[in-house]
Amino acid sequence: MRAAVIVFPGSNCDRDLAVAFEQAGFQVDMVWHKDAALPEGIDIVGVPGGFSYGDYLRCGAIAAQSPICKAVVEHANRGGYAVGVCNGFQILTETGVLPGALLRNAGLKYICKTVGLKVETSDSAFTQGYNAGDVIGIPIAHHDGNYFADDTTLAALRDQDRIAFTYTENPNGSVGDIAGILSENRRVLGMMPHPERAADDGHGGTDGTALFRALSGVLAPA
Amino acid sequence: MKARVHVMLKNGVLDPQGEAVRHALGAMGFDQVEGVRQGKVIDLELAAGATEADITEMCEKLLANTVIERYEIELV
């Protein structure tokens, strides 16, 4: 099982994400943003949190135009698995792989704390290690995590059971308390909270571990 | 050739920064301010031959996120 973690100038959760993948049994390739292709044989791409390109213009906007992101979009369009966390979620929405956009937090403040997340669906490679309705504790650390989508998009997300996680107490103004969503084929997850920061006893919580374990269960060679 | 691109959040999209500015103006005594929307102005210096269609493509692909923003192009 092989995971690629993309590294942009300004990424700061890339190593955490790599360690979380490794602990779940993945071999991890760190891939530089200027590379135009993913390594051969990658099973999943991780787009990490951070402040790619200094959040200039809009969070994730410039990263979304980088050479590697074209390869990530092609990977996703071919049915490949990908997960974007925090800035990675912002980048995936900017590429159009995931719908909607992340706006400035309604309270205008950068928020860094562990929040309650309700697992809305266990029907995905990412969430099948949880039960729908479970409440897990995962840290958030963002200034622009206020998820927005128009009513048509929201209706589609709900009808297709593509809302992966919601906040138990909405910290940022996200529409429908949405914290994470799935692509139409359920193989791409974008979420603002950081499961890789709740994946080791030293983190003070391990509720994120099940996400990476579930992925390794799905992607392990038969 | 120069162009100026105005990028604004679409109507109906919450603008917390604009709201904060409105509150601050109100607190300063500017009671006449009923609403504030904050946007961006991007000035482009363009080589001869650039067309408005080129600028539109720049806006659609990078300068604005049309999920949440609208843009206007001004040739100057």
Interface residues (C-beta under 8 A of the other chain):
Chain A: L57 R58 A61 I62 Q65 T93 E94 P99 G100 A101 L103 R104 N105 A106 G107 L108 N146 F148 A149 D150 G173
Chain B: V13 L14 P16 Q17 A20 K61 L62 L63 N65 V67 I68
